[in-house]
Amino acid sequence: MPQHNHAQARHCSDCSGFASVAIATGLRRTDGSRDTVPVNCPTCHGAGTLPAPTRRTLTRA
């Protein structure tokens, strides 16, 4: 039986697919939990992947 070739994931080159992180500020809330700030990758906007490259057509001069 033929095998299906799935398109490879295009991971963002800036975040390597880890698009959203929670950074601890070092402060604690009144209930004792840590205060965190969610941050998204500015390149992929938190998606972790990039759109497929567009196909360029060759033009003759």
Rosetta constraint file for C-alpha pairs under 8 A:
AtomPair CA 9 CA 49 HARMONIC 7.06 0.50
AtomPair CA 10 CA 49 HARMONIC 5.28 0.50
AtomPair CA 10 CA 50 HARMONIC 5.66 0.50
AtomPair CA 10 CA 51 HARMONIC 7.32 0.50
AtomPair CA 10 CA 52 HARMONIC 7.28 0.50
AtomPair CA 11 CA 15 HARMONIC 7.97 0.50
AtomPair CA 11 CA 16 HARMONIC 5.60 0.50
AtomPair CA 11 CA 17 HARMONIC 5.10 0.50
AtomPair CA 11 CA 48 HARMONIC 5.94 0.50
AtomPair CA 11 CA 49 HARMONIC 4.44 0.50
AtomPair CA 11 CA 50 HARMONIC 6.26 0.50
AtomPair CA 12 CA 16 HARMONIC 5.24 0.50
AtomPair CA 12 CA 17 HARMONIC 5.67 0.50
AtomPair CA 12 CA 43 HARMONIC 7.51 0.50
AtomPair CA 12 CA 44 HARMONIC 6.46 0.50
AtomPair CA 12 CA 48 HARMONIC 5.58 0.50
AtomPair CA 12 CA 49 HARMONIC 4.90 0.50
AtomPair CA 12 CA 50 HARMONIC 5.55 0.50
AtomPair CA 13 CA 17 HARMONIC 7.92 0.50
AtomPair CA 14 CA 41 HARMONIC 7.67 0.50
AtomPair CA 14 CA 43 HARMONIC 6.99 0.50
AtomPair CA 15 CA 19 HARMONIC 5.83 0.50
AtomPair CA 15 CA 41 HARMONIC 6.55 0.50
AtomPair CA 15 CA 48 HARMONIC 7.09 0.50
AtomPair CA 16 CA 48 HARMONIC 7.13 0.50
AtomPair CA 17 CA 47 HARMONIC 7.88 0.50
AtomPair CA 17 CA 48 HARMONIC 4.17 0.50
AtomPair CA 17 CA 49 HARMONIC 6.32 0.50
AtomPair CA 18 CA 48 HARMONIC 5.96 0.50
AtomPair CA 19 CA 40 HARMONIC 5.69 0.50
AtomPair CA 19 CA 41 HARMONIC 5.17 0.50
AtomPair CA 19 CA 44 HARMONIC 7.29 0.50
AtomPair CA 19 CA 45 HARMONIC 7.43 0.50
AtomPair CA 19 CA 46 HARMONIC 4.55 0.50
AtomPair CA 19 CA 47 HARMONIC 5.98 0.50
AtomPair CA 19 CA 48 HARMONIC 4.66 0.50
AtomPair CA 20 CA 38 HARMONIC 6.97 0.50
AtomPair CA 20 CA 39 HARMONIC 5.71 0.50
AtomPair CA 20 CA 40 HARMONIC 4.55 0.50
AtomPair CA 20 CA 41 HARMONIC 6.46 0.50
AtomPair CA 20 CA 46 HARMONIC 5.48 0.50
AtomPair CA 21 CA 38 HARMONIC 5.80 0.50
AtomPair CA 21 CA 39 HARMONIC 5.44 0.50
AtomPair CA 21 CA 40 HARMONIC 6.64 0.50
AtomPair CA 22 CA 36 HARMONIC 5.82 0.50
AtomPair CA 22 CA 37 HARMONIC 5.43 0.50
AtomPair CA 22 CA 38 HARMONIC 4.40 0.50
AtomPair CA 22 CA 39 HARMONIC 6.17 0.50
AtomPair CA 23 CA 36 HARMONIC 5.30 0.50
AtomPair CA 23 CA 37 HARMONIC 5.22 0.50
AtomPair CA 23 CA 38 HARMONIC 6.37 0.50
AtomPair CA 23 CA 39 HARMONIC 7.28 0.50
AtomPair CA 24 CA 34 HARMONIC 6.69 0.50
AtomPair CA 24 CA 35 HARMONIC 5.96 0.50
AtomPair CA 24 CA 36 HARMONIC 4.32 0.50
AtomPair CA 24 CA 37 HARMONIC 6.45 0.50
AtomPair CA 25 CA 34 HARMONIC 7.70 0.50
AtomPair CA 25 CA 35 HARMONIC 5.92 0.50
AtomPair CA 25 CA 36 HARMONIC 5.69 0.50
AtomPair CA 25 CA 37 HARMONIC 7.04 0.50
AtomPair CA 26 CA 34 HARMONIC 7.06 0.50
AtomPair CA 26 CA 35 HARMONIC 7.00 0.50
AtomPair CA 27 CA 34 HARMONIC 6.08 0.50
AtomPair CA 27 CA 35 HARMONIC 5.60 0.50
AtomPair CA 28 CA 32 HARMONIC 5.69 0.50
AtomPair CA 28 CA 33 HARMONIC 5.62 0.50
AtomPair CA 28 CA 34 HARMONIC 4.48 0.50
AtomPair CA 28 CA 35 HARMONIC 5.50 0.50
AtomPair CA 29 CA 33 HARMONIC 5.48 0.50
AtomPair CA 29 CA 34 HARMONIC 6.08 0.50
AtomPair CA 29 CA 35 HARMONIC 6.18 0.50
AtomPair CA 40 CA 45 HARMONIC 5.90 0.50
AtomPair CA 40 CA 46 HARMONIC 4.71 0.50
AtomPair CA 41 CA 45 HARMONIC 5.29 0.50
AtomPair CA 41 CA 46 HARMONIC 5.27 0.50
AtomPair CA 41 CA 48 HARMONIC 7.88 0.50
AtomPair CA 42 CA 46 HARMONIC 7.42 0.50
AtomPair CA 44 CA 48 HARMONIC 5.99 0.50
AtomPair CA 44 CA 49 HARMONIC 6.35 0.50
AtomPair CA 44 CA 50 HARMONIC 6.15 0.50
